[in-house]
Amino acid sequence: MSIMDFLSQMMQNPMLFVSALLTLGVILVNGWTDAPNAIATCVSTRAIEVRKAIIMAAIFNFLGVFVMTAINASVAMTIYNMVDFGGDAHMSLIALCAAMAAIVIWATAAWYFGIPTSESHALIAGISGAAVAIQNSFSGINGAEWVKVIYGIFLSTLLGFALGFLTSKLTVLLFRNQNRMKSERFFSGAQVAGGAAMAFMHGAQDGQKFMAIFLLGAAFASGQSNTSTFVVPIWLMVLCSGVMGLGTSIGGYRIIKSVGMDMVKLKPYQGFAADLSATLCLLLSSLTGIPVSTTHTKTTAIMGVGAARRMSNVNWGVVKELVMTWVCTFPGCGLLGFAMAKLFLIMFA
């Protein structure tokens, strides 16, 4: 689909216009709340200035979207096929709009309180709640795809923490006899590279998820309610990564402070270990088509790095707050998606 075809279709279908606008809103909020996690560690250790880090994140978010989608779009396919809104394409588009509205509300509230909630989980919960609302049952949930979400929760938390712990220990072991000043300079540079790699993988994971929703709305607007395959156009990659970068520049500092400064006081080598661990975990999940939370992956990697030094080095009060937010995201955003879908169906059906 060319951008002109999409714009023409959008002018003919007001609900597609609303769906596209809300999806872009979700991507913008994702830039507020998720993308800053990629650069939180390198900013908190002063390896790079905030403004430069944001520009770097925007560039590598785009590269992640572009390169990973060209190589392997399985994450997008998983999200695309996760729910079934039924056979009525018009009603499906209304429900999808409602789900996007629910995610914007949920994510904006989390951003306001400076809590790095997972837009990935909010997205999954929101569209699932809307699918249940339109089907009036759980038949709209694709269990085979939802299992991947469960795998992703364990992958992003347990593996993220374990890799952070082990990478930090290994880094200390390898550099134990090195000059401290030289190693500090090395890790400051390595952290910038690690932040770029994290931004790349954030685009690879989250960019694919939101492009899938964008294309799902376009399919519904065309009257196709059962399409299971798609091709991601380049203009959509540019649009999504650009809006995500804009969101990061607007409101990223609160999340950077929460993740990179308040939870664990990081040294440069620890920031490098956290970035490397989270990047490896996200790469594995992207190649296997498992939709994971970049927020969970990065924050648990930071926890593992902090615990590797000593358990008391982690601010467990902040961790408890984060975990409670994660636990509440699925039921909370799912119920909000359900309620918004019911409301939208009454208003616009």
Number of C-alpha atoms within 10 A of each C-alpha: 14 11 12 9 9 15 13 11 16 18 11 12 15 12 20 27 20 20 27 20 16 22 25 21 19 28 31 26 29 31 29 29 31 31 33 34 33 31 29 28 34 33 26 23 20 15 20 20 12 20 11 11 24 26 15 20 31 27 18 24 33 26 20 27 27 23 15 23 25 12 9 16 24 21 26 28 20 23 26 24 19 22 23 22 26 15 13 14 19 21 20 28 25 28 32 34 27 28 33 30 24 30 30 25 14 22 25 18 13 18 20 13 10 20 21 28 30 22 28 25 24 29 27 24 25 35 31 28 32 33 29 24 23 23 15 12 10 16 14 20 20 15 13 11 19 20 12 19 22 13 14 22 18 14 22 25 22 17 21 28 28 18 23 33 25 17 24 27 17 13 14 17 10 9 12 11 9 11 9 11 8 9 16 15 14 13 21 21 16 21 29 23 17 26 31 25 24 31 31 29 28 30 31 29 32 31 28 31 25 24 27 23 21 23 21 26 28 22 19 24 24 14 16 17 21 16 12 12 9 15 11 18 15 15 11 19 23 16 15 25 28 18 20 30 28 20 25 26 22 13 19 27 21 19 27 26 18 19 29 27 16 17 21 25 18 22 18 23 24 31 34 28 31 34 35 24 30 30 27 18 23 28 19 12 22 25 16 14 21 26 32 28 26 30 27 30 31 32 30 26 35 34 27 31 33 27 18 21 15 10 13 10 16 22 15 14 10 15 18 11 12 20 13 11 17 20 12 14 24 20 15 19 27 27 20 23 34 27 19 24 31 20 16 19 18 9 9 11 11
